[in-house]
Amino acid sequence: MPSVTLVCPREVRTSEEGSMARETALTRWPKIVQSMMGDTEKTLRLELQSELADERGRIQNALRSLKEDILRDRPLRQLSFLFSLMPLQSDGRPDIDNFNTKLASFGRSITWHKCPWLFAECHPYRSALTQISRRSMFLVWQTHDIFARQKLNALVASHAAVEELYERYLSLANSGAFATTTTTTTTTTTEAKQHLFFEMTEVALWSNATDLSLPGSTKLDQISALQGTKAIQAGQARIISNDMAAAWGHLQSSPSKGRPDIVLDNAGFELFTDLVYTLYLLGAGFASTIKLHVKSIPWFVSNVMPHDMDVLLSTLADAAVFPGASARAVAALLRRAYQDGRLTVEEHPFWTTGSDFQEMPISAPDLLESLRASTLVVFKGDLNYRKLVRDSKWPHTTSFKQAIKVLGRTGIKILALRTKKADLCVGLDEQTLGRVEREAPKKAWVRSGKYAVASFSNGLP
């Protein structure tokens, strides 16, 4: 029987009534820009000299204009300088052309409330950086993380879950659970290793339930309820498309230690779980080195930037936050892994463009080749998942491999770990789809972060 080529559905748009895209455009984006204004005000007031009042005014006015454009549903591009969000002007970074080319391809009728959701959701972060850096006389704004305070506060609020996880990791490591040789039977050894792989992967998966760019699921007093062993165990039945066994089989069949990659999502507790996951992969013999991919600019509020690594390790070493010796022991293990080259951190401008990942072969062929050399590429979080499947309105029963289209044939071995925070979801069978729609009707199952997927592709045609 000849194979059937699926036509990619239209991408989700902010004009769709009742959609999460619509809600995001109307309410979430203005609030995020307002939080940017709050940070710049505090930074200029507390960290820079008092005579820089003009600097404060220029930056605040630029952000206020961006917020008004969103609230008033102005075009993302039009010819009028007075009311438009013009094509981004160069601020020295290499991704400007990508944004402006895609913006031009949509035509002049695209407005904030009537546009492709994925591109428009990326645009405010890139626009804010451009507006701030071009209106500032000071280089500090070229590298300033406008969301750093929020990320640090969320990490500190997660201290109980962080403590539980590093104690669990050290307990396993000290007991020899990660050892690659043992005197027990081969069957017992394989089963134990598989169980441990599932446990550590589930921890990495469910840590994604907290996301500072999303309202409701990220209040600091709710974070501990989404984290910890009991929450992980209770969540196993809510992994509604689970390919962890296939990922395990792939790693087991790999001929030797290789280099897994992790495309990171959120800082704070999720970053800590991802780093513990790297220690596990190294200790269990699945990796000789691991490459961590981070964002080069402030992105979707809580996404990891290079400096977030140092912030995390410094916070672990702070006895006022983590008084026990275990936190410092794990921090030392991570620093040692960085120093000897087993852990590396890489930025690439493609991660912060408005492009979906199916454009990678054309827009970032160097990145594609690098990922091909990886034994397994773990994509964390909601945005990375949406970019993998092109943010298209696939039926929920479409297979993950079909939805990622060209990426499923490039040789990249993909494991996508994502808690559900947007309407898009693939890989479900009919029975599971019926169950979750009964358990959490009115799209609650795809929006609440309480259900998850672990989707694998072997990269073969």
Secondary structure, 3 states (H helix, E strand, C coil): CCCCCCCCCCECECCCCCCHHHHHHHHHHHHHHHHHHHHHHHHHHHCCCCCCHHHHHHHHHHHHHHHHHHHCCCECCCCCCCCCCCCCCCCCCCCHHHHHHHHHHCCCCCECCECEHHHHHHHHHHHHHHHHHHHCCCCHHHHCCCCHHHHHHHHHHCHHHHHHHHHHHHHHHHCCCCCCCCCCCHHHHHHHHHHHHHHHHHHHHHHHHCCCCCCCCCCHHHHHHHCCHHHHHHCHHHEEEECHHHHHHHHHHCCCCECCEEECCECCHHHHHHHHHHHHHHHCCCECCEEEEECCCCCCCCECCHHHHHHHHHHHCCCCCCCCHHHHHHHHHHHHHHHCCCEEEEECHHHHCCCCHHHHHHHCHHHHHHHHCCCCEEEECHHHHHHHCCCECCCCCCCHHHHCHHHHHCCCCEEEEEECCCCCCCCCCHHHHHHHHHHCCCCHHHHCCCCEEEEEECCCC
